[in-house]
Amino acid sequence: MVRSILNKYRIKGGTFDQHFLVETSYLDRIVAAADLNPEETVLEIGAGIGNLTERLARKAKKVIAIELDPALVHVLHDRFDAVENIEIIAGDALKLDFPEFDKVVSNLPYSISSEITFKLLRHRFSLGILMYQYEFAKRMVSPPDCKDYSRLTVDTYYFADASILMKVPKGAFQPAPEVDSAVIKLVPRPAPFEVKDEAFFMDFVAGVFSQRRKKLRNAILNTNYMLGIPEVKEVVNQLPEDFMGKRAENLTPEQLAEVANMIVDLKSGSRGSKQDSEA
Ligand code: SAM
């Protein structure tokens, strides 16, 4: 069915990360994992020729399908204009404002995986079932002390519980990508640890992981152009050696938040004492 649509519209794929999921068993497993009910609105990013879209629409109240490639937008209109519960949005998912949705289910364009995930994680929704490159998926769920543990892991964990639901082989797609893929289940929830200044915590995590081979002390000093910590040397000297002598990749998200919170406290303390002395 999926192959016949590709043939009918002479779609070859390859550009815009176009790897169409042709193995119907995987499409069915993705839809089953989304556990949709007729009250729910689903967002789909990169709808392609609508192979997943049509399955989602059978279970959900509404599917909002975003697609960048005008040739594929044409196919989607051709196939679904008569289907009441499918809305097609032509455009770049990175630039569009997302509408309200309950769940997001997508076989994502891999070259925008990071940006689209960071964008999604800042939205309110109950469940994400998302296909990524397998290597990327492993980075989202890695424990500390591993090479895959990264800024992406900590940011993901801050916003949601993430787990790998299934690995998907290259051969399930047409054209086949060069690497295997995996479907991630993302369940947004409040952060399981305290963060006193979210924007600073995000910058801190980005900064220290950009220097992942350095001990935390040097990573903070080297990236202070991003962090903007006043009197950074004195601040770093007041932080516990247990943390400063380790690398970011050896600290749990909770421990990284603890350090970021201590810096926030020291920053506000130094601002307070400066104001006191100026008064
Ligand atoms: N949903 C189809 C499937 O499961 O077979 C296609 C998935 S394919 C991996 C990714 C799709 O995302 C392609 O149709 C591509 O044109 C589209 N795409 C690429 N970049 C995009 C962007 N920035 N915004 C929206 N769609 C994009």
Residues whose N, C-alpha, C, O or C-beta is under 5 A from the ligand:
A	BS01	SAM	F16 D17 Q18 H19 F20 L21 I45 G46 A47 G48 I49 L52 I66 E67 L68 D69 G91 D92 A93 L94 N107 L108 P109
